[in-house]
Amino acid sequence: MADDVEVSGPNGMNLKVGNKALGITGPIVIPVLCIALVAGIGWIRSNDLKDALAQTNTHLQALYQRQETIRLDLSAQTKEIVQALQQNRDITGSRLAEQNVLLQEQSADMRKQHAIIIFNQRHEPVEHLMLDLDLPPQK
């Protein structure tokens, strides 16, 4: 450290270390001390900033891992939902095909009955045809 600190006058300072001396005199003493103080505070704050940035980086890495986990889970769930929708579509398609067959059968019967009714309206009662269609089976 310094061997001797001498103050010479109201605006001066001498610092002697061994045989070397550093002297600050005149009106620049206060700005030099302020700069030294700001530099010291800046160095302390830079360590705090470095620690804060390290914590932020750790937090961001954790968030990234969580996001990646959520993305993978969502992808798996989406695949399951797509499979379930495809199964529902297949079941619905087969049931609609069955319904279409029944509807076509019923429509053919209704067209035949309608044709008989039209025929009966245009002819005399002795010439009428009978509506002798069987009822559809009850489920």
C-alpha positions in Angstrom: 0.0 0.0 0.0 0.9 3.6 0.2 3.8 4.5 2.5 2.8 8.1 2.7 -0.1 10.3 1.7 0.6 14.0 1.7 -1.9 16.7 1.2 -0.4 19.9 -0.2 -2.8 22.7 -0.3 -6.6 22.6 -0.5 -6.7 20.9 -3.9 -3.8 18.5 -4.0 -2.8 15.0 -3.0 0.5 13.1 -3.2 0.8 9.4 -3.0 4.2 7.9 -2.4 5.0 4.2 -2.8 8.6 3.3 -2.3 10.6 5.7 -4.4 7.7 6.4 -6.8 5.2 9.1 -6.3 1.9 10.0 -7.9 0.7 13.5 -7.4 -2.7 14.9 -8.2 -3.0 18.7 -7.7 -5.3 21.4 -8.8 -9.0 21.3 -9.7 -8.9 17.7 -11.0 -8.7 15.9 -7.7 -12.5 15.7 -7.1 -13.3 14.5 -10.7 -10.5 11.8 -10.4 -11.9 10.6 -7.1 -15.4 10.6 -8.5 -14.2 8.6 -11.5 -12.4 6.1 -9.2 -15.6 5.8 -7.1 -17.8 5.3 -10.2 -15.3 2.7 -11.5 -15.3 0.8 -8.2 -19.1 0.9 -8.1 -19.2 -0.2 -11.7 -16.9 -3.1 -11.1 -19.1 -4.2 -8.1 -22.3 -3.8 -10.2 -20.7 -5.7 -13.2 -20.3 -8.7 -10.9 -23.9 -8.4 -9.8 -24.9 -8.1 -13.5 -22.9 -11.1 -14.4 -24.6 -13.1 -11.6 -28.0 -11.9 -12.7 -27.3 -12.8 -16.3 -26.2 -16.3 -15.3 -29.4 -16.7 -13.3 -31.4 -15.4 -16.2 -29.7 -17.9 -18.6 -30.4 -20.8 -16.2 -34.0 -19.7 -16.0 -34.3 -19.4 -19.8 -32.7 -22.9 -20.2 -35.3 -24.3 -17.7 -38.1 -22.6 -19.6 -36.8 -23.9 -22.9 -36.7 -27.5 -21.5 -40.3 -27.1 -20.2 -41.4 -25.7 -23.6 -39.8 -28.7 -25.3 -41.5 -31.1 -22.9 -44.9 -29.4 -23.5 -44.3 -29.5 -27.2 -43.6 -33.3 -27.2 -46.6 -34.0 -25.0 -48.8 -31.9 -27.2 -47.5 -33.7 -30.3 -48.3 -37.1 -28.7 -51.8 -35.9 -27.6 -52.4 -34.6 -31.1 -51.5 -38.0 -32.6 -53.9 -39.7 -30.2 -56.7 -37.2 -31.0 -56.1 -37.7 -34.8 -56.3 -41.5 -34.3 -59.5 -41.2 -32.3 -61.0 -38.9 -35.0 -60.1 -41.3 -37.7 -61.7 -44.2 -35.8 -64.9 -42.1 -35.3 -64.9 -41.2 -39.0 -64.6 -44.9 -40.0 -67.4 -45.9 -37.6 -69.6 -43.0 -38.8 -68.9 -43.9 -42.4 -69.9 -47.5 -42.0 -73.0 -46.6 -40.1 -73.9 -44.0 -42.8 -73.4 -46.7 -45.4 -75.8 -49.0 -43.5 -78.4 -46.1 -43.2 -78.1 -45.4 -46.9 -78.9 -49.0 -47.8 -81.9 -48.9 -45.5 -83.0 -45.6 -46.9 -82.7 -46.9 -50.5 -84.8 -49.9 -49.6 -87.5 -47.8 -48.0 -87.4 -45.3 -50.8 -88.0 -48.0 -53.4 -91.0 -49.3 -51.3 -92.3 -45.7 -51.1 -91.9 -45.1 -54.8 -93.8 -48.4 -55.5 -96.6 -47.4 -53.2 -96.7 -43.9 -54.7 -96.9 -45.3 -58.2 -99.8 -47.6 -57.1 -101.7 -44.6 -55.5 -101.2 -42.6 -58.7 -102.5 -45.5 -60.8 -105.5 -46.0 -58.5 -106.4 -42.3 -58.8 -106.5 -42.5 -62.6 -108.5 -45.6 -62.8 -111.9 -46.8 -61.8 -112.3 -48.5 -58.4 -112.6 -51.9 -59.9 -109.2 -51.6 -61.5 -107.4 -50.4 -58.4 -104.3 -52.2 -57.3 -103.8 -53.3 -53.7 -101.0 -51.8 -51.5 -99.8 -55.2 -50.5 -96.4 -54.3 -49.3 -95.0 -55.8 -46.2 -94.2 -53.6 -43.3 -90.4 -53.1 -42.7 -89.0 -55.2 -39.8 -89.1 -53.5 -36.5 -85.9 -53.2 -34.5 
